[in-house]
Structures are given as C-alpha cells and as structure tokens.
Amino acid sequence: MTVSPLSASETQVRKADHIRICLDADVQCPQNTTGLERYRFLHCCLPELDQADIDLQSHFLGKPLGVPLLISSMTGGTDQAHRINQRLAAVAQHHRLAMGVGSQRVAVENPDLRETFAVRSVAPDILLLANLGAVQLNYDYGLEQCQRAIDWLEADALILHLNPLQECVQTRGDTNFKGLLGKIEHLCEALPVPVIAKEVGNGISGPMARRLIEAGVSAIDVAGAGGTSWARVESERAQDPIQRRLGNTFADWGLPTADCIEQIRAIAPSLPLIASGGLRNGLDAAKALALGADLAGLAYPFLQAASQSEAAVEALAEVLIAELTTVLFCTGQPTIQDLRAAEVLQRVG
Ligand SMILES: Cc1cc2nc3c(=O)[nH]c(=O)nc-3n(C[C@H](O)[C@H](O)[C@H](O)COP(=O)(O)O)c2cc1C
C-alpha cells in the first residue's frame, strides 16, 4: 500500500493556506458558470399568500431543517479554522441550517486538533456532516479512521469528497484513485451513519452518480463548477511550475452545477441530493431546489462572512432566508415542497 508522505503539520499549513488563498486571491471559476443563469422563475403577480405564512422548513436524511441550506464543508485544524467553525455553527443552530466541517484528516493525524472541528456543543440540533477525502482510503485510511471522524464530531453522516483534479494540481497530491469505488461500497455497508459522496467544485455527472448509488451512498452533493475553482486555489499554492500551469489550464474544468442536478435527477428521482458549487445568493439556491435538489450548499460566501464575525454570518443567513422567502412569495408557493412541484422554473437560455 502507498503511504501518503505528508506530515500532520504540513496538512495543517495546507488548511491555513486554503483559507488565506480563498479570501485573498481571485480563485473563482474565470468563465465557467453554474448554468443556473439559464433559468428564470415564472413571476406570479397575485400570490394569494400572506408572506408571513411562508414556510421554509424541510428534512434531509431524516433530520429537520429550518431552511434547506447547507454551510458546505470547509475547514478545521488551525486556531483561525476553529473560530470560523464556531461562528458558522452558532448561526447554523439559530436557523437550523445544515453544516459540514472541512476534511478531518488533519485531526486523524494529530488528535490534539480535534477541538478545532468540535461544534456539537454550539449546535446540538443541526444536521452535522463529517468529512474525509475518499482518496485517503488508498493511503492507509479505512473504517477505523472514518468512524473516528464521525464520533469525534458527533456527526449525523460522513461526507467522502472526490477531488481528482485538486489532487493533480496540489503539491504532493494523492493521485492513486484506483479501486476506490469498492472501498466506498465497503464503508457504506459497515458505517452506522449515511455516507454522502461529494465533489469539491468539478461536479458529479449522472453516470458517476449511478455508480456511487450502486455502491451504496445515501446521498450526493454535486459540488459542481461555476464557483470556487480548486485548480486555481492549488495553483496559487504550488511551487512547481508544472502544477502552477496545470491549475491555470484547468481553472474552468468541470460540469456546471445545474447540469449535475438535472443529470442526477433524471436517473435518481428520489435520491437525497445536495446542490452546491457557485451558489451565491438565495435566488441561486431556490433555482437549485426547484431543479430538484433537496438542500442547497454554499462555501465561499460563508467563509467570507465567518472570517469577519458571527454577526456577519448571521447577516448572511438572514439575507439568504429573505431571498428564498421572496422567491416563494413571488412565485405564489407557500413551501419549498410546493416550489419543487409547481414547475415555475423556466429555461430561458
Ligand atoms: C476554504 C475552503 C476549504 C474547503 N475544504 C474542503 C474540504 O476540506 N472538504 C470538502 O469536501 N470540500 C472543501 N471545500 C469545498 C467546498 O465544500 C465546496 O464544494 C466548493 O468550495 C464549491 O462551493 P462554493 O463555490 O460555494 O465555494 C472547501 C472550500 C473552501 C472555500
């Protein structure tokens, strides 16, 4: 078996770099878009609703949500990441949003860093998602490490992220993805919580979703293209000129988020489905939900807010909720379930 050569402290530096680069550099997709701009809601001039009665509540993987929004997996492992996670968790608890933490590999390798992820005491009631890179299953990780990540976080489910392009561009990335599907299948059978397969911004296609569903994953987060470009993030970090260039060449690589949702919904009408990648406001989130997602995830906007203060995260959550509410009101739909059933999203491009 190949052994990943990265030390725990190197993994920690990498996590700090990711936050700094995402905040300070322009690492959004330069040209590729989410595809959501091709859609427009059908306006209803007479909603016959009291806006105060609009209800955003829903469920995901059996857990109630105040709003079908997810703070996507981002960070952990450093003091700054700890502050960010605490701020995000407090607001998630207030509005009953779902929340993921960043890859817990750094804590598996150095258990002293567990506390930088621990948000359960701040957010006892939320849907909370653990996170590890699926490729680590080829580098000495197995059931035990996954179980630890879940237990330490008191998580409701485990996200396994799939990030082949990021690993190609990343300095000393882990690029042996051979045989992973079988290992994912084994984990799905053995773990006591649901497993969610997620990309990191390059998308999951319909055919790949089918293979992951057959392997036993309980849900998929498409994490499509159109938002944060991990090729660009890793290009900023890379010392090697080939990797720097790879990151620029592949900055726009991937399947737009809207295409992922459509492809997956076509083959798996009832699969619990998360849309993320490039969602930047409540209108984007509403479009993703109307296209068939059950939950809409945002990473970069929450990172920006959480790097400032808990009040900034609260302000962001409030505006996202106001935008979602406005979509429901102005399409005449009292609930998210009605919005999805009503076919009020029109393709215009
Ligand atoms: C600072 C930062 C760190 C991230 N770390 C992880 C991670 O550890 N695991 C993961 O699955 N995704 C990670 N992501 C990817 C996001 O969850 C998301 O899939 C991606 O950024 C696209 O969403 P966005 O366009 O809303 O940013 C990270 C994103 C950011 C901004």
The ligand as an ORCA input file, in Angstrom:
! r2SCAN-3c Opt
* xyz 0 1
  C     -11.588     27.339      2.393
  C     -12.291     26.130      1.815
  C     -11.912     24.871      2.210
  C     -12.549     23.729      1.708
  N     -12.218     22.488      2.196
  C     -12.987     21.416      1.845
  C     -12.800     20.160      2.470
  O     -11.934     20.001      3.338
  N     -13.596     19.120      2.091
  C     -14.563     19.266      1.115
  O     -15.318     18.322      0.831
  N     -14.731     20.447      0.477
  C     -13.976     21.517      0.836
  N     -14.196     22.730      0.224
  C     -15.051     22.784     -0.975
  C     -16.449     23.310     -0.690
  O     -17.146     22.478      0.227
  C     -17.266     23.457     -1.985
  O     -17.531     22.186     -2.525
  C     -16.583     24.287     -3.046
  O     -15.858     25.364     -2.467
  C     -17.582     24.874     -4.035
  O     -18.536     25.690     -3.380
  P     -18.513     27.302     -3.472
  O     -18.459     27.650     -4.930
  O     -19.774     27.735     -2.782
  O     -17.283     27.775     -2.749
  C     -13.582     23.883      0.730
  C     -13.958     25.182      0.320
  C     -13.336     26.298      0.851
  C     -13.787     27.664      0.371
*
